């Protein structure tokens, strides 16, 4: 299980090296709610494609190794010319997992998924939310974008409850843009 202190440690480590991540999935929703509502098996993040190699090196020092490359993965070149995966899972020896999806930013600050997401984008306002995990501020996606990432596939019961909590707290009913099959960054 991925505990709050694990999430905070990962966020601080990446932040200290200038690596930006946005929390999504269960921890992203809990950050928006400002409380942990359930146990989480992993930490879901959206990040910049140019930071993937450095992130994997940093977390590799802490024992995180590549577990899986998602089917929606597209190989991309980062700014340093390294070919890198854009949709993958890292796992450490204790079974903690980080599910990462990479994007690039356009001139307006909109996020363009580097994985196979069929026209799906993150508007700059979708990336401007700040939540809290155990009192630690963390960048995350807006409630509306969290909902969009939870469409297009069958949700397990705990994710249905996550969505209901979002709806109850923020009144989120639908998204301006729905994700397509394969666009999900929260598995």
N, C-alpha and C positions, 0 to 999 in steps of 0.2 A: 504494500500500500504506500501511496505517496502522502506523507504527512505535511501539515502546514509548515513546520520547520524545514522540511526538505524543499518545499516550493520557495520559501523565503531565501534559503541558502543558494539555490540555483539562480534565482533572480538577482541576488546580490553579486554572485560570482560573475554572471554575464554582464550586469550593469557596470561593474568595476572595470571590465575590459571594453566598455563602449558598445556592447552588443544589445540592441533593442529587441525585446520580445513583447508580444501582446498575448495575454492569457485568454484562452477560449475554453470550450468544453466545461466540464464540471467545476474545475477550479476557477475558471473565468466567470461563471455564473455566481459561484460563492463569493468571489471578490466583489462583484456588483452588489450582492446582498449584504456584504460585509460580515458574513458569518459562515462557518463551515456547516453545511446542512447534512452531509453524509460522507462516508469514506470514499476516497478516490483511488482507483488503481493506477492512474497516470496523471501526467501534467501535459495538457495540450497547449501548444504555442504556435503563433504565427510569427515569422521572423523575416529578416531581409536575406535574400539569396547571397548577397556579398558577405554575410556573416556566418554562413553555414560551416565552412571549413574551420574557422577559428572556434566556433562554438563546439564543434565535434572534438577538436583538439583539447580545449579546456575541460570539457566534461569527460573526455577520455582519460585525463589524469585522475579523475575521481571514479574511474571504473565503468563509465558508460560506454558501451559498444553498440554497434549497429545490430539490431535485432531483425528488422524487417524494412523493406522498401514497399510502400503502398502501390497498388495497381495504377493509381492516378499520377504517379511520379513521372516527371519529365526531367531529363538530364539538362542541366544549364551550366553555362560558364559564369563564374563570378568575376569581379573586377580584376582579380589577380591572374585570371586565365585558367583557374582550376575548374575542372568539370565536377559538378556536385549534384547529388540527389536533391529533389525539392519536396519530397513527401516521404517521411521515414520515421521509424521508431528506434530510439536508443534505450538500452536496458542495462542496469548494473547488476552486480552479483547478488544483491538483496531483492531483486525482482522489481525495483522501481523503474518506471518507464516514462520517457518523454516522447510525445508524439508531436513532431514538428512538420510544419508546412511553410515553404518559403515563398516570398513575393518580392517584387521590386516596387519602387515608388516612382510615379510620374512627376512631372514638373509642378503639378498642383497638390502633390502629397497624397494622391489616391493610390491604393495598393493594387497592384496587378499580379494575381497569382502566377507563380512560375510552374505550378503543377497543372495538370489537365483539369481546368475548371470551366470550360465552355462559356467564355464571356463574363464570368462572375468577377466583380471588382469590389474593393473596399473603398468607399468614399472616404476622404480625409476625416470627415466628421465621425465615421464609424471607428476610426483608430484613435480618437481623442478622449476616450473614457479612462478614468482612473478609479480603480477599486481598492479594496483593502483585504489583506489576509493577515490575521492575527496582528492587526495594527500597522502592518507594513504596506505602504502604497505601492500598487502595481498597475502598469498599463494593461488595459483589457479592451475588448470590443464592446460596443454599445449593446443594450438589451435587444434592440431590434436586429442587429447583426447576429447576435447569439441565436436568436430565433431562426434567422435565415440559414444559419449553418446547421440547424437541426431539422431541416426539411429535405425531402428527396430520398429518404431511406427509412426503414422501420426502426423506431426508437425502442431501446430497452426500457423497462419500467422506471428505472432510476432517472433516465433522461426525460421521460414524460413528466415526472415529478419536478425536475429542474425547470422545465418550460412552464409548468403551472406556477411555480414560485416566481419566475420572472413576470408572468402575466399578472399575478396578484399584486406584486410590489410596484411594477412599472406600467401596468396597463397595456403591455405590448400584445397586440392582437394578430398582426400580420406584418409582412415585410414588403418594402417597395420593390425588392428584387428577391426572387426565390432562387435557391441554389439548384443546380442541375445535378442529376445523378453523377457521382464522381467528384463533385465540387466540395464535398464535405471535408472540413478540416477537423472534425470532431468525431472520432470513432470510438 
